[in-house]
Amino acid sequence: MHWNDESPPLREANAIQVEDKPRLNSSTHTHSIPETPDTMGEAAMEYSRTGWNIHPCIPAGPKAKAPYLPHGFKQASADADVIRKWWQQWPNALIGLAIPPHLIVLDIDPRHGGSMAILADALGLATMPRTLAVISGRDDGGLHLYYRNPNYGRTDAPRFKPEPAPGVDMREGGKHYVIAPPSLHPETGKPYRWITYPIAELPASAAARLRVPKPKQQPATLPRFNNAGRTEKTNTVINTMIRECAALQPGQRDCELFSKLRRAQSLGATPVELQAMADAIPKDHSFTEWKAGDMVRRALAESMDI
């Protein structure tokens, strides 16, 4: 593991004060990392004293790491009485930590190719900035890296990519939770462990690479086709489908576009008209120019096989 400066050896936390920890009712966002007591209930109570909002998670089985509470991390609390009742009810529960709104956590999973080096390269950095981190109890080199979100508080804050690099997941403050120390990993039985450094702010240049690209705007004027070999009604239907493609939303683009392409083909649409339908759809990281073109190629290939 390498940071971007001459760091002292990494230390696992027990009761070390760390700056810039999230106390949401504080303008400085400071409090300490909790100690590591003997039981999960005692550990959970330590979080209540340090100001983290936590909730109980299932410790084993097919739903391991999932919240016990019906509304999950949205019910997370730092209230000592509430936390005490939860861990009296579920004494072996893992500690789910609701990520505060001003932070992000980058979850590196080596099983899927994730590493500090791969993440740094994806973010245009020589190495990742030294920051507060957690070693996964899976004991395979997995890490949670905690950073301050440089876009926090902006009314126009951009959305982040859910997977900024291979094997790395984005966990956004206010939207996700992570398993916190000293929870025992469901598969290995080994504890998650803190690495104590002050939380760093992610460089603005790196944060920019995490953003979901803004959708490419469709042409101001969509093309209209008037094929003399078709009826006026058929031409109108095909032109209408082009405009309908321009209004497709994420989650419906793939299925709807392919359906419209096949229908347009049945009406005698030309390859140029099919491409116009694909071009009309706004593009982003999940629906690219290449993907749109590939769907047109697939539709044309399937029509030739019939």
Helices and strands as residue ranges (DSSP letters): H 40-50, E 54-57, G 72-75, H 80-89, E 94-98, E 103-108, G 110-112, H 116-122, E 133-135, E 143-148, E 168-172, E 177-180, E 193-195, E 200-201, H 204-210, H 232-246, H 253-266, H 271-280, H 289-305
